């Protein structure tokens, strides 16, 4: 997987899927249209400020709530390069892999990295570097087969690639 570098958007514990993409917008199948509302109930300016490769850093249980795949999909569609959290709700964790959104669990990084810091992530090694402070953190990297799913753009794209 390619390394990413971006600015940090930081959020607390228990950011649920209704905060990531409010249910009132789920009447369209268009991911680009849905992404216009990503995080708006917790950070109205997120979609205006997020740039390709930026990183969400959050606390415990990120993505709790409903099992909808829309939540990781809108985060990815906004251009977010990675989500780093202390922990993820299990269904969000799996949905993120299924749609090809890179995620890492690292409690120390989530505690110590600040909003607006610049972070670099090496997905092969799991090393997270806070470029702003110079500190590094070690997350558990995904095994190669999961990295391949994410690099392919998600589970379905990975399966189509294998079929060819």
C-alpha beads as a LAMMPS data file, in Angstrom:
LAMMPS data file: protein, C-alpha beads

164 atoms
163 bonds

1 atom types
1 bond types

-500.0 500.0 xlo xhi
-500.0 500.0 ylo yhi
-500.0 500.0 zlo zhi

Masses

1 110.0

Atoms # bond

1 1 1 0.000 0.000 0.000
2 1 1 1.095 3.552 -0.597
3 1 1 2.052 5.723 2.346
4 1 1 -0.124 8.756 2.994
5 1 1 0.530 12.105 4.575
6 1 1 -2.089 14.607 5.622
7 1 1 -3.549 16.969 8.161
8 1 1 -5.341 15.571 11.202
9 1 1 -9.018 16.022 12.011
10 1 1 -9.518 14.846 15.595
11 1 1 -12.703 13.500 17.149
12 1 1 -13.739 12.018 20.527
13 1 1 -14.870 8.538 21.611
14 1 1 -18.048 6.932 20.273
15 1 1 -18.395 8.778 16.973
16 1 1 -21.330 6.853 15.568
17 1 1 -22.398 6.230 12.004
18 1 1 -25.245 8.760 12.320
19 1 1 -22.642 11.441 13.027
20 1 1 -20.389 10.263 10.186
21 1 1 -23.298 10.364 7.709
22 1 1 -26.642 11.510 9.114
23 1 1 -29.498 9.178 8.202
24 1 1 -31.521 12.082 6.785
25 1 1 -29.247 12.029 3.720
26 1 1 -29.430 8.326 2.985
27 1 1 -32.052 8.743 0.282
28 1 1 -29.438 8.816 -2.481
29 1 1 -27.123 6.048 -3.693
30 1 1 -24.603 8.630 -4.969
31 1 1 -21.459 8.441 -2.807
32 1 1 -20.276 11.878 -3.953
33 1 1 -23.546 13.470 -2.920
34 1 1 -23.506 11.657 0.425
35 1 1 -19.898 12.736 1.044
36 1 1 -21.025 16.373 1.005
37 1 1 -22.551 15.685 4.432
38 1 1 -19.719 13.664 5.993
39 1 1 -19.185 14.548 9.675
40 1 1 -21.449 17.607 9.427
41 1 1 -23.225 16.977 12.745
42 1 1 -19.924 17.007 14.642
43 1 1 -17.786 19.215 12.366
44 1 1 -19.749 21.369 9.932
45 1 1 -16.568 22.478 8.122
46 1 1 -15.048 19.009 7.654
47 1 1 -16.036 18.609 3.996
48 1 1 -14.914 22.162 3.195
49 1 1 -11.482 21.617 4.748
50 1 1 -10.564 17.959 4.181
51 1 1 -7.986 17.350 1.473
52 1 1 -6.952 14.146 -0.281
53 1 1 -4.805 12.123 2.119
54 1 1 -5.924 13.846 5.323
55 1 1 -6.314 11.693 8.423
56 1 1 -9.101 11.281 10.959
57 1 1 -7.856 10.516 14.476
58 1 1 -10.443 9.451 17.042
59 1 1 -10.988 7.783 20.388
60 1 1 -12.628 4.518 21.355
61 1 1 -15.390 2.782 19.397
62 1 1 -15.222 4.860 16.204
63 1 1 -18.068 3.964 13.849
64 1 1 -20.436 2.538 16.450
65 1 1 -24.145 2.517 15.724
66 1 1 -25.804 1.125 12.642
67 1 1 -24.128 -1.313 10.312
68 1 1 -24.436 0.804 7.173
69 1 1 -21.504 0.807 4.767
70 1 1 -22.254 4.441 3.965
71 1 1 -20.146 5.634 6.910
72 1 1 -16.720 4.403 5.751
73 1 1 -17.733 5.045 2.135
74 1 1 -18.306 8.773 2.693
75 1 1 -15.078 9.108 4.664
76 1 1 -13.193 7.529 1.762
77 1 1 -15.098 9.500 -0.870
78 1 1 -14.146 12.778 0.855
79 1 1 -10.524 11.877 0.186
80 1 1 -9.567 10.899 3.713
81 1 1 -6.439 8.765 3.504
82 1 1 -6.823 6.895 6.776
83 1 1 -8.681 6.715 10.069
84 1 1 -6.612 6.116 13.203
85 1 1 -8.557 5.346 16.374
86 1 1 -8.138 3.734 19.762
87 1 1 -10.684 1.163 18.594
88 1 1 -13.360 0.679 15.965
89 1 1 -16.830 -0.765 16.201
90 1 1 -16.470 -4.231 14.690
91 1 1 -18.994 -3.719 11.887
92 1 1 -17.376 -0.395 10.908
93 1 1 -13.972 -2.113 10.929
94 1 1 -15.156 -4.771 8.499
95 1 1 -17.102 -2.317 6.336
96 1 1 -14.003 -0.107 6.060
97 1 1 -12.008 -3.039 4.677
98 1 1 -14.893 -4.013 2.390
99 1 1 -14.954 -0.574 0.741
100 1 1 -11.180 -0.028 0.811
101 1 1 -10.789 2.581 3.561
102 1 1 -7.471 2.193 5.413
103 1 1 -7.859 2.146 9.205
104 1 1 -5.401 1.603 12.043
105 1 1 -5.878 1.054 15.767
106 1 1 -3.287 2.786 17.951
107 1 1 -4.279 4.043 21.392
108 1 1 -1.117 6.079 22.015
109 1 1 -1.299 7.827 18.636
110 1 1 -4.971 8.640 19.190
111 1 1 -4.149 10.114 22.599
112 1 1 -1.112 12.148 21.588
113 1 1 -1.705 13.368 18.033
114 1 1 -3.405 16.765 17.929
115 1 1 -5.882 18.295 15.505
116 1 1 -4.140 20.024 12.575
117 1 1 -0.884 18.077 13.060
118 1 1 0.562 16.544 9.913
119 1 1 0.738 12.765 10.056
120 1 1 2.426 10.248 7.795
121 1 1 1.309 6.618 7.759
122 1 1 3.320 3.689 6.449
123 1 1 0.749 0.949 5.936
124 1 1 3.333 -1.772 5.275
125 1 1 4.999 -1.326 8.678
126 1 1 2.146 0.238 10.666
127 1 1 4.381 3.169 11.645
128 1 1 2.498 6.410 12.224
129 1 1 4.691 9.513 12.290
130 1 1 3.450 12.800 13.668
131 1 1 5.516 14.999 11.361
132 1 1 4.599 18.062 13.433
133 1 1 6.094 16.697 16.672
134 1 1 8.507 14.106 15.299
135 1 1 6.986 11.323 17.434
136 1 1 6.350 7.894 15.981
137 1 1 3.795 5.279 16.971
138 1 1 3.465 1.617 16.116
139 1 1 0.131 0.238 14.953
140 1 1 -0.425 -3.330 13.834
141 1 1 -0.287 -3.321 10.015
142 1 1 -2.845 -5.315 8.094
143 1 1 -1.676 -8.612 6.639
144 1 1 -0.824 -8.519 2.934
145 1 1 -4.146 -10.008 1.781
146 1 1 -6.130 -7.262 3.547
147 1 1 -3.753 -4.610 2.226
148 1 1 -4.476 -6.029 -1.243
149 1 1 -8.228 -5.648 -0.650
150 1 1 -7.771 -2.021 0.411
151 1 1 -5.351 -1.234 -2.431
152 1 1 -7.775 -2.755 -4.934
153 1 1 -10.488 -0.367 -3.769
154 1 1 -12.410 -2.801 -1.600
155 1 1 -13.526 -6.406 -1.404
156 1 1 -15.606 -6.514 -4.585
157 1 1 -12.893 -4.822 -6.661
158 1 1 -10.353 -7.251 -5.205
159 1 1 -12.498 -10.242 -6.138
160 1 1 -12.999 -8.930 -9.684
161 1 1 -9.243 -8.427 -9.979
162 1 1 -8.607 -12.020 -8.866
163 1 1 -11.199 -13.338 -11.320
164 1 1 -9.423 -11.774 -14.318

Bonds

1 1 1 2
2 1 2 3
3 1 3 4
4 1 4 5
5 1 5 6
6 1 6 7
7 1 7 8
8 1 8 9
9 1 9 10
10 1 10 11
11 1 11 12
12 1 12 13
13 1 13 14
14 1 14 15
15 1 15 16
16 1 16 17
17 1 17 18
18 1 18 19
19 1 19 20
20 1 20 21
21 1 21 22
22 1 22 23
23 1 23 24
24 1 24 25
25 1 25 26
26 1 26 27
27 1 27 28
28 1 28 29
29 1 29 30
30 1 30 31
31 1 31 32
32 1 32 33
33 1 33 34
34 1 34 35
35 1 35 36
36 1 36 37
37 1 37 38
38 1 38 39
39 1 39 40
40 1 40 41
41 1 41 42
42 1 42 43
43 1 43 44
44 1 44 45
45 1 45 46
46 1 46 47
47 1 47 48
48 1 48 49
49 1 49 50
50 1 50 51
51 1 51 52
52 1 52 53
53 1 53 54
54 1 54 55
55 1 55 56
56 1 56 57
57 1 57 58
58 1 58 59
59 1 59 60
60 1 60 61
61 1 61 62
62 1 62 63
63 1 63 64
64 1 64 65
65 1 65 66
66 1 66 67
67 1 67 68
68 1 68 69
69 1 69 70
70 1 70 71
71 1 71 72
72 1 72 73
73 1 73 74
74 1 74 75
75 1 75 76
76 1 76 77
77 1 77 78
78 1 78 79
79 1 79 80
80 1 80 81
81 1 81 82
82 1 82 83
83 1 83 84
84 1 84 85
85 1 85 86
86 1 86 87
87 1 87 88
88 1 88 89
89 1 89 90
90 1 90 91
91 1 91 92
92 1 92 93
93 1 93 94
94 1 94 95
95 1 95 96
96 1 96 97
97 1 97 98
98 1 98 99
99 1 99 100
100 1 100 101
101 1 101 102
102 1 102 103
103 1 103 104
104 1 104 105
105 1 105 106
106 1 106 107
107 1 107 108
108 1 108 109
109 1 109 110
110 1 110 111
111 1 111 112
112 1 112 113
113 1 113 114
114 1 114 115
115 1 115 116
116 1 116 117
117 1 117 118
118 1 118 119
119 1 119 120
120 1 120 121
121 1 121 122
122 1 122 123
123 1 123 124
124 1 124 125
125 1 125 126
126 1 126 127
127 1 127 128
128 1 128 129
129 1 129 130
130 1 130 131
131 1 131 132
132 1 132 133
133 1 133 134
134 1 134 135
135 1 135 136
136 1 136 137
137 1 137 138
138 1 138 139
139 1 139 140
140 1 140 141
141 1 141 142
142 1 142 143
143 1 143 144
144 1 144 145
145 1 145 146
146 1 146 147
147 1 147 148
148 1 148 149
149 1 149 150
150 1 150 151
151 1 151 152
152 1 152 153
153 1 153 154
154 1 154 155
155 1 155 156
156 1 156 157
157 1 157 158
158 1 158 159
159 1 159 160
160 1 160 161
161 1 161 162
162 1 162 163
163 1 163 164
